[in-house]
Amino acid sequence: MVKKGEAEKIKIGSFPSLREVMNQAIGVGVKLMVCEQSCMLLGIPRGDFIPEAKIVGAATLNDLALNADTVLCF
């Protein structure tokens, strides 16, 4: 969903597209993070993501999950 152009494709009925919902979430402070090791494993180049998505290491994601009230989406 954070690959360029993908979230715009997801829209159900009269609801806003996933990208519109993501923009609202980003606007109120939600941070989008992508696991660098997963990108390498899947062969996804760093430039394939929307600008708001920050690429971080797996250790960073683990630390955030352990030390905060967090939701991880896979």
N, CA, C, O and CB atoms as a CASP TS submission, in Angstrom:
PFRMAT TS
TARGET T0000
AUTHOR 0000-0000-0000
METHOD Language model
MODEL 1
PARENT N/A
ATOM      1  N   MET     1       0.792  -1.201   0.000  1.00  0.00           N
ATOM      2  CA  MET     1       0.000   0.000   0.000  1.00  0.00           C
ATOM      3  C   MET     1       0.834   1.263   0.000  1.00  0.00           C
ATOM      4  O   MET     1       0.305   2.338  -0.284  1.00  0.00           O
ATOM      5  CB  MET     1      -0.901  -0.001   1.167  1.00  0.00           C
ATOM      6  N   VAL     2       2.131   1.174   0.311  1.00  0.00           N
ATOM      7  CA  VAL     2       2.966   2.366   0.287  1.00  0.00           C
ATOM      8  C   VAL     2       3.819   2.450  -0.981  1.00  0.00           C
ATOM      9  O   VAL     2       4.639   3.359  -1.116  1.00  0.00           O
ATOM     10  CB  VAL     2       3.858   2.393   1.511  1.00  0.00           C
ATOM     11  N   LYS     3       3.631   1.505  -1.909  1.00  0.00           N
ATOM     12  CA  LYS     3       4.291   1.631  -3.203  1.00  0.00           C
ATOM     13  C   LYS     3       3.559   2.688  -4.007  1.00  0.00           C
ATOM     14  O   LYS     3       2.333   2.779  -3.960  1.00  0.00           O
ATOM     15  CB  LYS     3       4.324   0.271  -3.963  1.00  0.00           C
ATOM     16  N   LYS     4       4.310   3.477  -4.739  1.00  0.00           N
ATOM     17  CA  LYS     4       3.722   4.551  -5.549  1.00  0.00           C
ATOM     18  C   LYS     4       2.607   4.006  -6.436  1.00  0.00           C
ATOM     19  O   LYS     4       2.790   3.018  -7.147  1.00  0.00           O
ATOM     20  CB  LYS     4       4.804   5.234  -6.415  1.00  0.00           C
ATOM     21  N   GLY     5       1.448   4.665  -6.386  1.00  0.00           N
ATOM     22  CA  GLY     5       0.334   4.332  -7.260  1.00  0.00           C
ATOM     23  C   GLY     5      -0.561   3.199  -6.809  1.00  0.00           C
ATOM     24  O   GLY     5      -1.627   3.007  -7.394  1.00  0.00           O
ATOM     25  N   GLU     6      -0.180   2.438  -5.793  1.00  0.00           N
ATOM     26  CA  GLU     6      -0.969   1.274  -5.373  1.00  0.00           C
ATOM     27  C   GLU     6      -2.190   1.651  -4.543  1.00  0.00           C
ATOM     28  O   GLU     6      -3.274   1.112  -4.767  1.00  0.00           O
ATOM     29  CB  GLU     6      -0.101   0.325  -4.582  1.00  0.00           C
ATOM     30  N   ALA     7      -2.035   2.563  -3.592  1.00  0.00           N
ATOM     31  CA  ALA     7      -3.150   2.908  -2.699  1.00  0.00           C
ATOM     32  C   ALA     7      -4.291   3.578  -3.464  1.00  0.00           C
ATOM     33  O   ALA     7      -5.451   3.488  -3.061  1.00  0.00           O
ATOM     34  CB  ALA     7      -2.665   3.832  -1.573  1.00  0.00           C
ATOM     35  N   GLU     8      -3.959   4.249  -4.568  1.00  0.00           N
ATOM     36  CA  GLU     8      -4.998   4.897  -5.365  1.00  0.00           C
ATOM     37  C   GLU     8      -5.912   3.878  -6.028  1.00  0.00           C
ATOM     38  O   GLU     8      -7.055   4.195  -6.356  1.00  0.00           O
ATOM     39  CB  GLU     8      -4.369   5.793  -6.422  1.00  0.00           C
ATOM     40  N   LYS     9      -5.428   2.665  -6.227  1.00  0.00           N
ATOM     41  CA  LYS     9      -6.206   1.611  -6.890  1.00  0.00           C
ATOM     42  C   LYS     9      -7.257   0.997  -5.972  1.00  0.00           C
ATOM     43  O   LYS     9      -8.183   0.336  -6.442  1.00  0.00           O
ATOM     44  CB  LYS     9      -5.279   0.521  -7.395  1.00  0.00           C
ATOM     45  N   ILE    10      -7.118   1.212  -4.664  1.00  0.00           N
ATOM     46  CA  ILE    10      -8.013   0.567  -3.703  1.00  0.00           C
ATOM     47  C   ILE    10      -9.107   1.534  -3.299  1.00  0.00           C
ATOM     48  O   ILE    10      -8.873   2.505  -2.579  1.00  0.00           O
ATOM     49  CB  ILE    10      -7.237   0.080  -2.460  1.00  0.00           C
ATOM     50  N   LYS    11     -10.307   1.248  -3.779  1.00  0.00           N
ATOM     51  CA  LYS    11     -11.469   2.093  -3.488  1.00  0.00           C
ATOM     52  C   LYS    11     -12.700   1.201  -3.526  1.00  0.00           C
ATOM     53  O   LYS    11     -12.885   0.421  -4.460  1.00  0.00           O
ATOM     54  CB  LYS    11     -11.597   3.289  -4.514  1.00  0.00           C
ATOM     55  N   ILE    12     -13.531   1.321  -2.514  1.00  0.00           N
ATOM     56  CA  ILE    12     -14.742   0.508  -2.435  1.00  0.00           C
ATOM     57  C   ILE    12     -15.952   1.428  -2.393  1.00  0.00           C
ATOM     58  O   ILE    12     -16.098   2.246  -1.485  1.00  0.00           O
ATOM     59  CB  ILE    12     -14.713  -0.426  -1.191  1.00  0.00           C
ATOM     60  N   GLY    13     -16.805   1.281  -3.378  1.00  0.00           N
ATOM     61  CA  GLY    13     -18.034   2.058  -3.416  1.00  0.00           C
ATOM     62  C   GLY    13     -17.795   3.547  -3.337  1.00  0.00           C
ATOM     63  O   GLY    13     -16.930   4.088  -4.028  1.00  0.00           O
ATOM     64  N   SER    14     -18.566   4.209  -2.490  1.00  0.00           N
ATOM     65  CA  SER    14     -18.460   5.664  -2.370  1.00  0.00           C
ATOM     66  C   SER    14     -17.446   6.097  -1.309  1.00  0.00           C
ATOM     67  O   SER    14     -17.299   7.291  -1.046  1.00  0.00           O
ATOM     68  CB  SER    14     -19.818   6.252  -2.042  1.00  0.00           C
ATOM     69  N   PHE    15     -16.756   5.147  -0.705  1.00  0.00           N
ATOM     70  CA  PHE    15     -15.734   5.474   0.284  1.00  0.00           C
ATOM     71  C   PHE    15     -14.528   6.107  -0.399  1.00  0.00           C
ATOM     72  O   PHE    15     -14.296   5.867  -1.584  1.00  0.00           O
ATOM     73  CB  PHE    15     -15.309   4.215   1.069  1.00  0.00           C
ATOM     74  N   PRO    16     -13.758   6.911   0.330  1.00  0.00           N
ATOM     75  CA  PRO    16     -12.543   7.484  -0.255  1.00  0.00           C
ATOM     76  C   PRO    16     -11.550   6.376  -0.609  1.00  0.00           C
ATOM     77  O   PRO    16     -11.610   5.276  -0.061  1.00  0.00           O
ATOM     78  CB  PRO    16     -11.894   8.496   0.719  1.00  0.00           C
ATOM     79  N   SER    17     -10.647   6.679  -1.522  1.00  0.00           N
ATOM     80  CA  SER    17      -9.611   5.700  -1.863  1.00  0.00           C
ATOM     81  C   SER    17      -8.697   5.508  -0.657  1.00  0.00           C
ATOM     82  O   SER    17      -8.670   6.333   0.256  1.00  0.00           O
ATOM     83  CB  SER    17      -8.791   6.157  -3.114  1.00  0.00           C
ATOM     84  N   LEU    18      -7.953   4.412  -0.669  1.00  0.00           N
ATOM     85  CA  LEU    18      -7.012   4.163   0.427  1.00  0.00           C
ATOM     86  C   LEU    18      -5.996   5.294   0.510  1.00  0.00           C
ATOM     87  O   LEU    18      -5.592   5.675   1.608  1.00  0.00           O
ATOM     88  CB  LEU    18      -6.293   2.807   0.236  1.00  0.00           C
ATOM     89  N   ARG    19      -5.580   5.831  -0.616  1.00  0.00           N
ATOM     90  CA  ARG    19      -4.611   6.935  -0.601  1.00  0.00           C
ATOM     91  C   ARG    19      -5.191   8.161   0.100  1.00  0.00           C
ATOM     92  O   ARG    19      -4.483   8.838   0.846  1.00  0.00           O
ATOM     93  CB  ARG    19      -4.187   7.302  -2.038  1.00  0.00           C
ATOM     94  N   GLU    20      -6.469   8.453  -0.129  1.00  0.00           N
ATOM     95  CA  GLU    20      -7.102   9.586   0.553  1.00  0.00           C
ATOM     96  C   GLU    20      -7.125   9.363   2.066  1.00  0.00           C
ATOM     97  O   GLU    20      -6.876  10.288   2.839  1.00  0.00           O
ATOM     98  CB  GLU    20      -8.537   9.801   0.025  1.00  0.00           C
ATOM     99  N   VAL    21      -7.419   8.152   2.476  1.00  0.00           N
ATOM    100  CA  VAL    21      -7.440   7.823   3.902  1.00  0.00           C
ATOM    101  C   VAL    21      -6.029   7.925   4.475  1.00  0.00           C
ATOM    102  O   VAL    21      -5.841   8.430   5.582  1.00  0.00           O
ATOM    103  CB  VAL    21      -8.020   6.401   4.133  1.00  0.00           C
ATOM    104  N   MET    22      -5.043   7.449   3.727  1.00  0.00           N
ATOM    105  CA  MET    22      -3.652   7.546   4.171  1.00  0.00           C
ATOM    106  C   MET    22      -3.241   9.007   4.314  1.00  0.00           C
ATOM    107  O   MET    22      -2.566   9.367   5.279  1.00  0.00           O
ATOM    108  CB  MET    22      -2.714   6.820   3.185  1.00  0.00           C
ATOM    109  N   ASN    23      -3.638   9.847   3.371  1.00  0.00           N
ATOM    110  CA  ASN    23      -3.307  11.278   3.456  1.00  0.00           C
ATOM    111  C   ASN    23      -3.902  11.908   4.710  1.00  0.00           C
ATOM    112  O   ASN    23      -3.265  12.741   5.355  1.00  0.00           O
ATOM    113  CB  ASN    23      -3.811  12.022   2.207  1.00  0.00           C
ATOM    114  N   GLN    24      -5.126  11.509   5.054  1.00  0.00           N
ATOM    115  CA  GLN    24      -5.752  12.019   6.281  1.00  0.00           C
ATOM    116  C   GLN    24      -4.951  11.571   7.500  1.00  0.00           C
ATOM    117  O   GLN    24      -4.701  12.362   8.409  1.00  0.00           O
ATOM    118  CB  GLN    24      -7.223  11.534   6.393  1.00  0.00           C
ATOM    119  N   ALA    25      -4.554  10.315   7.518  1.00  0.00           N
ATOM    120  CA  ALA    25      -3.789   9.776   8.646  1.00  0.00           C
ATOM    121  C   ALA    25      -2.441  10.487   8.766  1.00  0.00           C
ATOM    122  O   ALA    25      -2.031  10.865   9.864  1.00  0.00           O
ATOM    123  CB  ALA    25      -3.579   8.253   8.481  1.00  0.00           C
ATOM    124  N   ILE    26      -1.760  10.666   7.645  1.00  0.00           N
ATOM    125  CA  ILE    26      -0.473  11.359   7.644  1.00  0.00           C
ATOM    126  C   ILE    26      -0.655  12.783   8.151  1.00  0.00           C
ATOM    127  O   ILE    26       0.193  13.304   8.876  1.00  0.00           O
ATOM    128  CB  ILE    26       0.151  11.362   6.227  1.00  0.00           C
ATOM    129  N   GLY    27      -1.755  13.406   7.769  1.00  0.00           N
ATOM    130  CA  GLY    27      -2.039  14.775   8.185  1.00  0.00           C
ATOM    131  C   GLY    27      -2.187  14.945   9.687  1.00  0.00           C
ATOM    132  O   GLY    27      -1.945  16.029  10.218  1.00  0.00           O
ATOM    133  N   VAL    28      -2.586  13.875  10.382  1.00  0.00           N
ATOM    134  CA  VAL    28      -2.736  13.966  11.838  1.00  0.00           C
ATOM    135  C   VAL    28      -1.561  13.319  12.574  1.00  0.00           C
ATOM    136  O   VAL    28      -1.613  13.118  13.788  1.00  0.00           O
ATOM    137  CB  VAL    28      -4.044  13.307  12.272  1.00  0.00           C
ATOM    138  N   GLY    29      -0.496  12.996  11.821  1.00  0.00           N
ATOM    139  CA  GLY    29       0.722  12.550  12.486  1.00  0.00           C
ATOM    140  C   GLY    29       1.087  11.086  12.387  1.00  0.00           C
ATOM    141  O   GLY    29       2.091  10.672  12.968  1.00  0.00           O
ATOM    142  N   VAL    30       0.310  10.284  11.671  1.00  0.00           N
ATOM    143  CA  VAL    30       0.669   8.871  11.510  1.00  0.00           C
ATOM    144  C   VAL    30       1.941   8.792  10.673  1.00  0.00           C
ATOM    145  O   VAL    30       2.081   9.489   9.668  1.00  0.00           O
ATOM    146  CB  VAL    30      -0.497   8.055  10.839  1.00  0.00           C
ATOM    147  N   LYS    31       2.866   7.932  11.101  1.00  0.00           N
ATOM    148  CA  LYS    31       4.119   7.750  10.376  1.00  0.00           C
ATOM    149  C   LYS    31       4.082   6.403   9.656  1.00  0.00           C
ATOM    150  O   LYS    31       3.705   5.386  10.238  1.00  0.00           O
ATOM    151  CB  LYS    31       5.344   7.833  11.341  1.00  0.00           C
ATOM    152  N   LEU    32       4.475   6.410   8.393  1.00  0.00           N
ATOM    153  CA  LEU    32       4.528   5.193   7.596  1.00  0.00           C
ATOM    154  C   LEU    32       5.981   4.755   7.492  1.00  0.00           C
ATOM    155  O   LEU    32       6.834   5.514   7.032  1.00  0.00           O
ATOM    156  CB  LEU    32       3.902   5.410   6.182  1.00  0.00           C
ATOM    157  N   MET    33       6.260   3.525   7.923  1.00  0.00           N
ATOM    158  CA  MET    33       7.627   3.020   7.901  1.00  0.00           C
ATOM    159  C   MET    33       7.670   1.703   7.154  1.00  0.00           C
ATOM    160  O   MET    33       6.771   0.870   7.268  1.00  0.00           O
ATOM    161  CB  MET    33       8.177   2.850   9.330  1.00  0.00           C
ATOM    162  N   VAL    34       8.732   1.533   6.388  1.00  0.00           N
ATOM    163  CA  VAL    34       8.921   0.345   5.572  1.00  0.00           C
ATOM    164  C   VAL    34      10.205  -0.338   6.028  1.00  0.00           C
ATOM    165  O   VAL    34      11.227   0.320   6.224  1.00  0.00           O
ATOM    166  CB  VAL    34       8.974   0.699   4.049  1.00  0.00           C
ATOM    167  N   CYS    35      10.152  -1.644   6.193  1.00  0.00           N
ATOM    168  CA  CYS    35      11.310  -2.415   6.642  1.00  0.00           C
ATOM    169  C   CYS    35      12.324  -2.557   5.499  1.00  0.00           C
ATOM    170  O   CYS    35      12.015  -3.119   4.448  1.00  0.00           O
ATOM    171  CB  CYS    35      10.869  -3.813   7.155  1.00  0.00           C
ATOM    172  N   GLU    36      13.529  -2.040   5.721  1.00  0.00           N
ATOM    173  CA  GLU    36      14.571  -2.078   4.693  1.00  0.00           C
ATOM    174  C   GLU    36      14.945  -3.512   4.316  1.00  0.00           C
ATOM    175  O   GLU    36      15.130  -3.815   3.137  1.00  0.00           O
ATOM    176  CB  GLU    36      15.812  -1.329   5.177  1.00  0.00           C
ATOM    177  N   GLN    37      15.053  -4.384   5.299  1.00  0.00           N
ATOM    178  CA  GLN    37      15.423  -5.766   5.016  1.00  0.00           C
ATOM    179  C   GLN    37      14.364  -6.470   4.175  1.00  0.00           C
ATOM    180  O   GLN    37      14.701  -7.279   3.310  1.00  0.00           O
ATOM    181  CB  GLN    37      15.644  -6.526   6.315  1.00  0.00           C
ATOM    182  N   SER    38      13.092  -6.173   4.416  1.00  0.00           N
ATOM    183  CA  SER    38      12.021  -6.760   3.605  1.00  0.00           C
ATOM    184  C   SER    38      12.115  -6.265   2.169  1.00  0.00           C
ATOM    185  O   SER    38      11.899  -7.035   1.233  1.00  0.00           O
ATOM    186  CB  SER    38      10.637  -6.421   4.198  1.00  0.00           C
ATOM    187  N   CYS    39      12.434  -4.993   1.988  1.00  0.00           N
ATOM    188  CA  CYS    39      12.610  -4.444   0.636  1.00  0.00           C
ATOM    189  C   CYS    39      13.719  -5.187  -0.096  1.00  0.00           C
ATOM    190  O   CYS    39      13.571  -5.556  -1.261  1.00  0.00           O
ATOM    191  CB  CYS    39      12.931  -2.932   0.694  1.00  0.00           C
ATOM    192  N   MET    40      14.831  -5.401   0.603  1.00  0.00           N
ATOM    193  CA  MET    40      15.953  -6.107  -0.016  1.00  0.00           C
ATOM    194  C   MET    40      15.569  -7.539  -0.358  1.00  0.00           C
ATOM    195  O   MET    40      15.898  -8.032  -1.436  1.00  0.00           O
ATOM    196  CB  MET    40      17.174  -6.097   0.913  1.00  0.00           C
ATOM    197  N   LEU    41      14.874  -8.205   0.555  1.00  0.00           N
ATOM    198  CA  LEU    41      14.456  -9.589   0.338  1.00  0.00           C
ATOM    199  C   LEU    41      13.516  -9.710  -0.854  1.00  0.00           C
ATOM    200  O   LEU    41      13.612 -10.659  -1.632  1.00  0.00           O
ATOM    201  CB  LEU    41      13.783 -10.139   1.587  1.00  0.00           C
ATOM    202  N   LEU    42      12.607  -8.749  -0.997  1.00  0.00           N
ATOM    203  CA  LEU    42      11.613  -8.782  -2.074  1.00  0.00           C
ATOM    204  C   LEU    42      12.088  -8.092  -3.350  1.00  0.00           C
ATOM    205  O   LEU    42      11.395  -8.119  -4.368  1.00  0.00           O
ATOM    206  CB  LEU    42      10.335  -8.136  -1.605  1.00  0.00           C
ATOM    207  N   GLY    43      13.267  -7.474  -3.298  1.00  0.00           N
ATOM    208  CA  GLY    43      13.811  -6.805  -4.470  1.00  0.00           C
ATOM    209  C   GLY    43      13.065  -5.539  -4.852  1.00  0.00           C
ATOM    210  O   GLY    43      12.965  -5.211  -6.034  1.00  0.00           O
ATOM    211  N   ILE    44      12.538  -4.819  -3.856  1.00  0.00           N
ATOM    212  CA  ILE    44      11.807  -3.582  -4.101  1.00  0.00           C
ATOM    213  C   ILE    44      12.773  -2.413  -3.911  1.00  0.00           C
ATOM    214  O   ILE    44      13.289  -2.211  -2.812  1.00  0.00           O
ATOM    215  CB  ILE    44      10.567  -3.455  -3.148  1.00  0.00           C
ATOM    216  N   PRO    45      13.022  -1.642  -4.972  1.00  0.00           N
ATOM    217  CA  PRO    45      13.934  -0.495  -4.844  1.00  0.00           C
ATOM    218  C   PRO    45      13.383   0.579  -3.902  1.00  0.00           C
ATOM    219  O   PRO    45      12.169   0.749  -3.785  1.00  0.00           O
ATOM    220  CB  PRO    45      14.200   0.119  -6.221  1.00  0.00           C
ATOM    221  N   ARG    46      14.272   1.290  -3.244  1.00  0.00           N
ATOM    222  CA  ARG    46      13.885   2.339  -2.289  1.00  0.00           C
ATOM    223  C   ARG    46      13.009   3.410  -2.934  1.00  0.00           C
ATOM    224  O   ARG    46      12.127   3.957  -2.271  1.00  0.00           O
ATOM    225  CB  ARG    46      15.128   2.989  -1.692  1.00  0.00           C
ATOM    226  N   GLY    47      13.228   3.717  -4.196  1.00  0.00           N
ATOM    227  CA  GLY    47      12.481   4.772  -4.863  1.00  0.00           C
ATOM    228  C   GLY    47      11.063   4.398  -5.267  1.00  0.00           C
ATOM    229  O   GLY    47      10.352   5.226  -5.836  1.00  0.00           O
ATOM    230  N   ASP    48      10.635   3.175  -4.986  1.00  0.00           N
ATOM    231  CA  ASP    48       9.298   2.719  -5.381  1.00  0.00           C
ATOM    232  C   ASP    48       8.196   3.141  -4.413  1.00  0.00           C
ATOM    233  O   ASP    48       7.024   2.857  -4.659  1.00  0.00           O
ATOM    234  CB  ASP    48       9.294   1.224  -5.508  1.00  0.00           C
ATOM    235  N   PHE    49       8.549   3.812  -3.317  1.00  0.00           N
ATOM    236  CA  PHE    49       7.568   4.130  -2.285  1.00  0.00           C
ATOM    237  C   PHE    49       7.136   5.589  -2.333  1.00  0.00           C
ATOM    238  O   PHE    49       7.839   6.444  -2.873  1.00  0.00           O
ATOM    239  CB  PHE    49       8.130   3.809  -0.920  1.00  0.00           C
ATOM    240  N   ILE    50       5.972   5.856  -1.760  1.00  0.00           N
ATOM    241  CA  ILE    50       5.493   7.238  -1.673  1.00  0.00           C
ATOM    242  C   ILE    50       6.466   8.028  -0.792  1.00  0.00           C
ATOM    243  O   ILE    50       7.118   7.454   0.081  1.00  0.00           O
ATOM    244  CB  ILE    50       4.025   7.301  -1.096  1.00  0.00           C
ATOM    245  N   PRO    51       6.563   9.330  -1.016  1.00  0.00           N
ATOM    246  CA  PRO    51       7.542  10.136  -0.266  1.00  0.00           C
ATOM    247  C   PRO    51       7.339  10.106   1.251  1.00  0.00           C
ATOM    248  O   PRO    51       8.298  10.268   2.006  1.00  0.00           O
ATOM    249  CB  PRO    51       7.481  11.564  -0.738  1.00  0.00           C
ATOM    250  N   GLU    52       6.113   9.903   1.696  1.00  0.00           N
ATOM    251  CA  GLU    52       5.824   9.913   3.141  1.00  0.00           C
ATOM    252  C   GLU    52       6.310   8.654   3.847  1.00  0.00           C
ATOM    253  O   GLU    52       6.405   8.638   5.074  1.00  0.00           O
ATOM    254  CB  GLU    52       4.332  10.072   3.372  1.00  0.00           C
ATOM    255  N   ALA    53       6.618   7.602   3.099  1.00  0.00           N
ATOM    256  CA  ALA    53       7.066   6.344   3.693  1.00  0.00           C
ATOM    257  C   ALA    53       8.565   6.411   3.966  1.00  0.00           C
ATOM    258  O   ALA    53       9.360   6.653   3.057  1.00  0.00           O
ATOM    259  CB  ALA    53       6.734   5.145   2.766  1.00  0.00           C
ATOM    260  N   LYS    54       8.939   6.198   5.206  1.00  0.00           N
ATOM    261  CA  LYS    54      10.341   6.227   5.610  1.00  0.00           C
ATOM    262  C   LYS    54      10.852   4.792   5.692  1.00  0.00           C
ATOM    263  O   LYS    54      10.219   3.937   6.311  1.00  0.00           O
ATOM    264  CB  LYS    54      10.523   6.965   6.975  1.00  0.00           C
ATOM    265  N   ILE    55      11.985   4.535   5.071  1.00  0.00           N
ATOM    266  CA  ILE    55      12.575   3.198   5.108  1.00  0.00           C
ATOM    267  C   ILE    55      13.480   3.119   6.333  1.00  0.00           C
ATOM    268  O   ILE    55      14.382   3.937   6.513  1.00  0.00           O
ATOM    269  CB  ILE    55      13.374   2.884   3.789  1.00  0.00           C
ATOM    270  N   VAL    56      13.219   2.115   7.172  1.00  0.00           N
ATOM    271  CA  VAL    56      13.983   1.950   8.414  1.00  0.00           C
ATOM    272  C   VAL    56      14.392   0.492   8.572  1.00  0.00           C
ATOM    273  O   VAL    56      13.818  -0.399   7.945  1.00  0.00           O
ATOM    274  CB  VAL    56      13.155   2.420   9.644  1.00  0.00           C
ATOM    275  N   GLY    57      15.378   0.264   9.406  1.00  0.00           N
ATOM    276  CA  GLY    57      15.838  -1.089   9.671  1.00  0.00           C
ATOM    277  C   GLY    57      14.870  -1.861  10.556  1.00  0.00           C
ATOM    278  O   GLY    57      14.051  -1.278  11.267  1.00  0.00           O
ATOM    279  N   ALA    58      14.979  -3.165  10.499  1.00  0.00           N
ATOM    280  CA  ALA    58      14.105  -4.031  11.295  1.00  0.00           C
ATOM    281  C   ALA    58      14.276  -3.764  12.790  1.00  0.00           C
ATOM    282  O   ALA    58      13.301  -3.815  13.540  1.00  0.00           O
ATOM    283  CB  ALA    58      14.393  -5.508  10.989  1.00  0.00           C
ATOM    284  N   ALA    59      15.491  -3.483  13.225  1.00  0.00           N
ATOM    285  CA  ALA    59      15.722  -3.210  14.649  1.00  0.00           C
ATOM    286  C   ALA    59      14.956  -1.964  15.088  1.00  0.00           C
ATOM    287  O   ALA    59      14.433  -1.917  16.202  1.00  0.00           O
ATOM    288  CB  ALA    59      17.232  -3.033  14.932  1.00  0.00           C
ATOM    289  N   THR    60      14.888  -0.963  14.226  1.00  0.00           N
ATOM    290  CA  THR    60      14.131   0.250  14.537  1.00  0.00           C
ATOM    291  C   THR    60      12.661  -0.083  14.724  1.00  0.00           C
ATOM    292  O   THR    60      12.033   0.370  15.681  1.00  0.00           O
ATOM    293  CB  THR    60      14.304   1.304  13.427  1.00  0.00           C
ATOM    294  N   LEU    61      12.111  -0.872  13.812  1.00  0.00           N
ATOM    295  CA  LEU    61      10.697  -1.258  13.928  1.00  0.00           C
ATOM    296  C   LEU    61      10.446  -2.062  15.196  1.00  0.00           C
ATOM    297  O   LEU    61       9.441  -1.852  15.875  1.00  0.00           O
ATOM    298  CB  LEU    61      10.261  -2.071  12.702  1.00  0.00           C
ATOM    299  N   ASN    62      11.356  -2.985  15.521  1.00  0.00           N
ATOM    300  CA  ASN    62      11.203  -3.771  16.745  1.00  0.00           C
ATOM    301  C   ASN    62      11.237  -2.884  17.978  1.00  0.00           C
ATOM    302  O   ASN    62      10.410  -3.046  18.876  1.00  0.00           O
ATOM    303  CB  ASN    62      12.295  -4.832  16.837  1.00  0.00           C
ATOM    304  N   ASP    63      12.173  -1.954  18.038  1.00  0.00           N
ATOM    305  CA  ASP    63      12.267  -1.040  19.179  1.00  0.00           C
ATOM    306  C   ASP    63      11.000  -0.205  19.324  1.00  0.00           C
ATOM    307  O   ASP    63      10.483  -0.034  20.428  1.00  0.00           O
ATOM    308  CB  ASP    63      13.484  -0.123  19.028  1.00  0.00           C
ATOM    309  N   LEU    64      10.507   0.312  18.207  1.00  0.00           N
ATOM    310  CA  LEU    64       9.281   1.115  18.250  1.00  0.00           C
ATOM    311  C   LEU    64       8.101   0.287  18.755  1.00  0.00           C
ATOM    312  O   LEU    64       7.302   0.761  19.563  1.00  0.00           O
ATOM    313  CB  LEU    64       8.965   1.688  16.855  1.00  0.00           C
ATOM    314  N   ALA    65       7.997  -0.939  18.281  1.00  0.00           N
ATOM    315  CA  ALA    65       6.891  -1.802  18.691  1.00  0.00           C
ATOM    316  C   ALA    65       6.965  -2.156  20.169  1.00  0.00           C
ATOM    317  O   ALA    65       5.939  -2.223  20.846  1.00  0.00           O
ATOM    318  CB  ALA    65       6.882  -3.073  17.859  1.00  0.00           C
ATOM    319  N   LEU    66       8.168  -2.381  20.671  1.00  0.00           N
ATOM    320  CA  LEU    66       8.329  -2.766  22.062  1.00  0.00           C
ATOM    321  C   LEU    66       8.162  -1.591  23.037  1.00  0.00           C
ATOM    322  O   LEU    66       7.754  -1.777  24.183  1.00  0.00           O
ATOM    323  CB  LEU    66       9.683  -3.394  22.254  1.00  0.00           C
ATOM    324  N   ASN    67       8.480  -0.391  22.569  1.00  0.00           N
ATOM    325  CA  ASN    67       8.506   0.763  23.461  1.00  0.00           C
ATOM    326  C   ASN    67       7.347   1.727  23.284  1.00  0.00           C
ATOM    327  O   ASN    67       7.332   2.788  23.909  1.00  0.00           O
ATOM    328  CB  ASN    67       9.767   1.496  23.270  1.00  0.00           C
ATOM    329  N   ALA    68       6.387   1.389  22.455  1.00  0.00           N
ATOM    330  CA  ALA    68       5.285   2.328  22.206  1.00  0.00           C
ATOM    331  C   ALA    68       3.990   1.574  22.001  1.00  0.00           C
ATOM    332  O   ALA    68       3.976   0.356  21.818  1.00  0.00           O
ATOM    333  CB  ALA    68       5.581   3.213  20.982  1.00  0.00           C
ATOM    334  N   ASP    69       2.912   2.319  22.035  1.00  0.00           N
ATOM    335  CA  ASP    69       1.597   1.779  21.712  1.00  0.00           C
ATOM    336  C   ASP    69       1.502   1.789  20.199  1.00  0.00           C
ATOM    337  O   ASP    69       1.178   2.817  19.605  1.00  0.00           O
ATOM    338  CB  ASP    69       0.424   2.609  22.384  1.00  0.00           C
ATOM    339  N   THR    70       1.782   0.646  19.562  1.00  0.00           N
ATOM    340  CA  THR    70       2.039   0.604  18.129  1.00  0.00           C
ATOM    341  C   THR    70       1.166  -0.395  17.394  1.00  0.00           C
ATOM    342  O   THR    70       0.746  -1.414  17.942  1.00  0.00           O
ATOM    343  CB  THR    70       3.472   0.281  17.884  1.00  0.00           C
ATOM    344  N   VAL    71       0.908  -0.073  16.139  1.00  0.00           N
ATOM    345  CA  VAL    71       0.245  -1.008  15.239  1.00  0.00           C
ATOM    346  C   VAL    71       1.197  -1.263  14.082  1.00  0.00           C
ATOM    347  O   VAL    71       1.656  -0.324  13.431  1.00  0.00           O
ATOM    348  CB  VAL    71      -1.143  -0.454  14.735  1.00  0.00           C
ATOM    349  N   LEU    72       1.495  -2.535  13.824  1.00  0.00           N
ATOM    350  CA  LEU    72       2.335  -2.905  12.691  1.00  0.00           C
ATOM    351  C   LEU    72       1.466  -3.575  11.649  1.00  0.00           C
ATOM    352  O   LEU    72       0.700  -4.481  11.978  1.00  0.00           O
ATOM    353  CB  LEU    72       3.499  -3.838  13.127  1.00  0.00           C
ATOM    354  N   CYS    73       1.564  -3.154  10.404  1.00  0.00           N
ATOM    355  CA  CYS    73       0.806  -3.753   9.312  1.00  0.00           C
ATOM    356  C   CYS    73       1.793  -4.439   8.376  1.00  0.00           C
ATOM    357  O   CYS    73       2.812  -3.867   7.991  1.00  0.00           O
ATOM    358  CB  CYS    73      -0.049  -2.680   8.550  1.00  0.00           C
ATOM    359  N   PHE    74       1.471  -5.660   8.026  1.00  0.00           N
ATOM    360  CA  PHE    74       2.344  -6.421   7.125  1.00  0.00           C
ATOM    361  C   PHE    74       1.622  -6.732   5.849  1.00  0.00           C
ATOM    362  O   PHE    74       2.187  -7.367   4.959  1.00  0.00           O
ATOM    363  CB  PHE    74       2.827  -7.713   7.780  1.00  0.00           C
TER
END
